[in-house]
Amino acid sequence: MPIISLAIQKGGVGKSTTAINFSAFLALRGHKTLVIDFDSQSNTTSVLLEHEPKLTIQHILTEHAPVDAVIVPAKVSNLDILPCDIGFAKVEWKIMSAMDNMYQLRDVIERNQLDNKYEYIIIDSPPSLGVLTLNVLCATQYVMIPLSCEDFSIKGLRDFIDTLHVIKERPNTKIKLLGSFLNLYDARKLLHQGIGQDMANYFGELLFDTKVRQSIKISEANYEKLPIFIYAKNSPVAEDFGNLFSEAHERLNSLFTTDILADGLLANSQQVSK
């Protein structure tokens, strides 16, 4: 049962949108899926739930609420959500002060055997490298990195890859990079073409072939609080996300064993143009 996180220490790159639609993609194909919203912006919760949740992840971490009372069904069949709300931002300091501050999310998953109850777990993470994101990285098996061509920082990418190396050395030796993909892509723009080539040189086979195009349909779907596969299932951007997730699904079910944190990946970062 794979645990897949969407992570990088930047906002606006599409982590929540990807978490929403990847979990919906899996659920609509009959896979029992759990999405964990670990970002206090709670965009994933807002889109996938009909109403404000009464209990959230913070009640589990700070008040010992039972997980079964917090996990609720999402709008999509076969999809459950462990929700979040803006109040989660206020409890980060409590998590930081705990002795096992990097392992609290992993403990929730393991203690409650969530990895046995679901075929897939998708985790949305905050746009930082703080203790909340470290919790996600210590709990996950696979990381997907969305890269926005409109808001790109190679230094931020290097810092994140450095963090993955540190996590892999001790806190989570099983962590792997499922891949990275270009989001908000416009093939007509020379800047986007250049960034695409740089990322192909950097990631090699770890860069997904699919590029997710810019589309107003994503903003509309989020506004209407629906996954793109329900709001505009025949749109080009739904096709892009479908192709991306099919690629990811194939990697998960193949002998894709490249060490995502090989030394060569760090070396490549020095060659990427600024």
Secondary structure, DSSP 8 states (H G I E B T S, - for coil): --EEEE--S-SSSSHHHHHHHHHHHHHHTT--EEEEE--TT-HHHHHH-SS--SS-HHHHHHH---HHHH-EE-SSTTEEEE---GGGGGGHHHHHHSTTTTSHHHHHHHHTTHHHH-SEEEEE--SSSSHHHHHHHHH-SEEEEEEETTS--HHHHHHHHHHHHHHHHTTTTT-EEEEEEEESB-TT-HHHHHHHHHHHHHHGGGB-S---B--HHHHHHHHTT--HHHHSTTSHHHHHHHHHHHHHHHHHTTT----TT-HHHHHHHTTS--
